[in-house]
Amino acid sequence: MAEPLDPRRHPYRPDLAAEALRGRVAAPRYAAGELRQVAHAATPLHGRADALSSWTSEALFGELVTVYEEAEGWAWVQLQRDGYVGYLRAAALSAEVRPATHRVRALGTFLYPLPDIKAPPCMQLSMNTEVAVRDLQGAFARLDDGRFLPAHHLAVRECHAADFVAVAQAFLGVPYLWGGKTRLGVDCSGLLQLALHAAGMHCPRDSDMQLAALGTALPLRTDLDGLARGDMVFWSGHVGVMVDAATLLHANAHHMAVALEPLRTAADRARHLGMAIAAVKRLPAAG
């Protein structure tokens, strides 16, 4: 018997499913979905159409989503980039879709109404935000919508960071935020995802998905030796990345921030809470 589809990555509910899932899941009605684009700096994704429900992720400005239903100010969507399904505020979406040409490579930047650093900013944008650039005007890039971004903070969409660990380290000290994916707040799996996306690599959203999909498992030694920069360390519901053979970088609720600490310290603390390391995985070497 086939395993049920993961509702986090397959748009189906008891009352509605994506047309693409017809024949795979039973539902009283199906929807083909309509393409929309996120128009807010970032908008939280929820597991329920309830503002007080936990965030499951965030969608960034310029991100494409497929909307399967709108009701009472909420849109039930699937994010195009990582396939995550959930609810976000319909007001955060635009029916006008502008194909992206560039992405924000800086930790964060500001969107201006004029090519002038003294102009009051319209919006702050975080790393991996994708934008449509019309042309360059000196130190600024003019977007298709007429607003401006510092050109130095942008990279061509197909140009990626060389070292995903360095990207993750740039978030050191950023507050821990469940479901967060920006410089204002980030969680453990969000940090790994945004770092790998910046480096041009695929990465699902949640740590259990990342454990299943990323890299090759390494032998788990009791002395925790034999690790290297870029190795990913997984616990049940948590993930961090090694910056060297002994030091772990992770967004965590103990520090309530992205922090560096010896792996052995983090592992001992987790073990006292009844959580052993589940796996250590290594990505294939670049090139």
C-alpha positions in Angstrom: 0.0 0.0 0.0 1.4 3.4 -1.0 2.3 5.8 1.8 0.0 8.8 2.0 1.3 12.0 0.4 2.8 14.6 2.7 0.3 17.5 3.0 3.1 19.9 3.6 4.2 19.4 0.0 1.1 18.2 -1.7 -1.9 20.5 -1.9 -4.9 18.5 -0.7 -7.4 18.8 2.1 -10.6 16.8 2.9 -12.6 19.3 0.8 -10.2 20.4 -1.9 -7.2 19.2 -3.8 -5.0 20.4 -6.7 -6.1 19.2 -10.1 -2.7 17.7 -10.6 -3.5 15.3 -7.7 -6.7 14.0 -9.3 -6.5 10.2 -9.3 -3.9 10.2 -6.4 -6.1 11.7 -3.7 -9.9 11.7 -3.4 -11.6 15.1 -2.9 -15.1 16.5 -3.6 -13.5 19.2 -5.8 -10.3 20.0 -7.5 -8.7 23.3 -8.5 -6.1 24.0 -11.2 -4.7 27.0 -9.2 -3.7 30.5 -10.3 -0.2 31.9 -10.2 0.5 34.9 -7.9 3.5 36.7 -6.7 4.4 37.9 -3.2 4.3 41.7 -3.0 5.2 42.1 0.7 8.7 42.1 2.0 7.9 38.7 3.6 4.7 37.1 4.6 4.2 34.2 7.1 2.8 30.9 5.9 0.5 29.2 8.4 -0.8 25.6 8.7 -4.3 26.9 9.3 -6.2 30.0 8.2 -5.7 31.5 11.6 -3.5 34.5 12.4 -2.8 33.0 15.9 -1.6 29.6 14.5 2.1 28.9 14.3 4.1 30.0 11.3 5.3 27.1 9.2 7.6 29.2 6.9 7.8 32.6 5.2 7.4 33.6 1.6 9.6 36.4 0.4 9.0 39.3 -1.9 8.9 38.2 -5.6 8.3 34.5 -4.7 5.8 32.7 -6.9 2.9 30.8 -5.4 0.0 28.8 -6.8 -3.3 29.8 -5.2 -5.9 27.1 -4.9 -8.5 28.9 -2.9 -9.1 32.4 -1.4 -11.6 32.8 1.4 -12.1 35.4 4.1 -8.8 37.1 3.4 -6.7 34.0 3.3 -5.2 32.2 0.4 -4.4 28.5 0.4 -1.2 28.2 -1.6 1.8 26.1 -2.6 5.1 27.9 -2.8 6.8 27.3 -6.1 10.4 27.2 -4.9 10.2 24.5 -2.2 6.7 23.2 -2.8 5.5 24.0 0.7 1.7 24.2 1.2 -0.1 26.5 3.6 -2.2 29.6 4.2 -1.1 33.2 3.8 -2.8 36.5 3.7 -4.3 37.1 0.3 -3.5 40.8 0.5 0.2 39.9 0.4 -0.1 38.6 -3.2 -0.2 40.3 -6.5 -1.8 39.0 -9.7 0.8 40.9 -11.7 3.8 38.5 -12.1 7.2 40.0 -12.9 9.8 37.4 -14.0 12.8 37.7 -11.7 16.2 38.6 -13.1 18.2 39.2 -9.9 18.3 38.1 -6.3 19.3 39.9 -3.1 22.7 38.5 -2.1 23.2 40.8 1.0 21.9 39.8 4.4 19.3 42.6 3.8 18.7 45.7 1.8 16.2 48.5 1.3 13.8 49.3 -1.5 13.7 53.0 -2.4 11.3 55.2 -4.3 14.2 57.1 -5.8 17.9 56.3 -6.6 19.0 58.2 -3.4 20.2 56.7 -0.1 18.6 59.6 1.7 15.1 58.8 0.3 12.8 57.2 2.8 12.8 53.4 2.1 9.6 51.7 0.9 10.5 48.3 2.2 13.3 46.2 3.6 14.2 43.0 1.8 16.1 40.0 3.0 18.6 37.6 1.4 17.2 35.4 -1.5 14.5 37.9 -2.4 14.1 37.8 -6.1 13.4 41.0 -8.2 12.9 42.1 -11.8 15.6 44.6 -12.8 14.9 46.9 -15.7 18.2 48.7 -15.8 21.1 50.1 -13.8 21.4 53.7 -12.8 24.8 54.2 -11.3 24.8 52.7 -7.8 21.2 51.7 -8.1 19.2 49.1 -10.0 15.8 50.2 -11.2 13.1 47.6 -10.9 10.3 46.9 -13.3 7.9 48.6 -10.9 9.9 51.8 -10.9 11.5 51.4 -7.4 15.2 51.1 -6.7 17.7 48.8 -4.9 21.4 49.3 -4.2 23.0 47.4 -7.2 25.8 46.2 -4.9 23.3 44.2 -2.9 22.1 42.2 -6.0 23.4 39.3 -8.0 22.1 37.9 -11.3 19.6 35.2 -10.4 21.8 32.4 -11.8 24.9 33.7 -9.9 25.2 31.9 -6.6 27.3 32.1 -3.5 30.4 29.9 -3.4 30.2 28.7 0.2 26.8 28.0 1.8 28.4 27.9 5.3 29.7 31.4 4.9 26.1 32.5 4.0 24.8 30.8 7.1 27.5 32.4 9.2 26.3 35.9 8.1 23.2 35.3 10.1 25.1 34.9 13.4 23.2 36.7 16.1 20.0 36.9 14.2 17.1 36.1 16.6 15.5 32.7 16.6 12.0 32.7 15.1 9.9 29.6 14.6 9.1 29.5 10.8 11.4 32.5 10.1 13.5 32.8 7.0 14.9 36.4 7.1 17.5 38.5 8.9 14.7 39.6 11.3 14.4 36.0 12.5 15.1 32.5 11.4 14.7 28.9 12.6 17.1 26.0 12.3 15.8 24.5 9.0 15.1 27.9 7.6 18.8 28.9 8.1 20.0 25.8 6.3 17.5 26.2 3.5 18.2 29.9 2.8 22.0 29.2 2.9 21.7 26.3 0.4 19.3 28.3 -1.8 21.8 31.2 -1.9 24.4 28.7 -3.1 22.1 27.4 -5.8 21.3 24.1 -4.2 17.9 22.5 -3.7 16.8 22.2 -0.1 13.3 21.4 1.3 11.9 23.4 4.2 11.7 21.2 7.3 14.5 19.4 9.1 13.0 15.9 8.6 12.7 16.6 4.9 16.3 17.8 4.8 17.5 14.7 6.7 15.7 12.5 4.1 16.8 14.5 1.0 20.2 16.0 1.5 23.7 14.5 1.3 25.2 11.2 2.3 25.1 9.8 5.9 28.5 9.6 7.7 29.4 7.1 10.4 28.2 8.5 13.7 31.2 8.3 16.0 30.8 8.5 19.8 33.7 10.9 20.0 32.1 13.1 17.3 35.4 13.3 15.5 35.9 13.1 11.7 33.6 16.0 10.8 34.3 18.8 8.4 33.0 22.2 7.4 29.6 21.9 5.8 28.6 18.7 7.5 25.0 18.8 8.6 24.1 17.5 12.1 20.5 16.3 12.7 18.5 15.7 15.8 14.8 14.9 15.8 13.3 18.3 14.8 16.6 20.1 14.7 19.6 20.7 12.4 22.8 22.6 12.4 25.9 22.9 10.2 29.5 22.5 11.1 31.8 25.5 10.4 34.9 23.4 11.2 35.6 20.0 12.6 34.4 20.9 16.1 32.1 23.9 15.9 28.3 23.9 15.2 26.3 26.8 13.8 22.6 26.6 14.4 19.5 28.7 15.0 18.2 27.4 18.3 15.8 28.1 21.1 18.5 27.7 23.8 20.3 30.8 22.7 17.2 32.2 21.0 19.5 33.2 18.2 21.8 31.9 15.5 24.8 30.8 17.5 28.2 29.1 17.3 29.2 26.6 19.9 31.2 23.4 20.2 29.3 20.4 18.8 30.0 18.4 21.9 28.3 21.1 24.1 25.2 21.2 21.9 25.1 17.4 21.8 25.5 17.1 25.6 22.7 19.6 26.2 20.4 17.8 23.8 21.2 14.4 25.3 20.2 15.7 28.8 16.9 16.5 27.2 16.6 13.0 25.8 17.6 13.9 22.3 20.5 12.0 20.7 22.1 13.0 17.3 20.0 11.2 14.6 22.5 11.5 11.7 25.4 13.5 10.3 25.3 14.0 6.5 27.7 15.5 4.0 26.9 17.1 0.7 28.8 16.1 -2.4 31.8 18.2 -3.2 31.3 21.1 -5.6 32.6 20.7 -9.1 
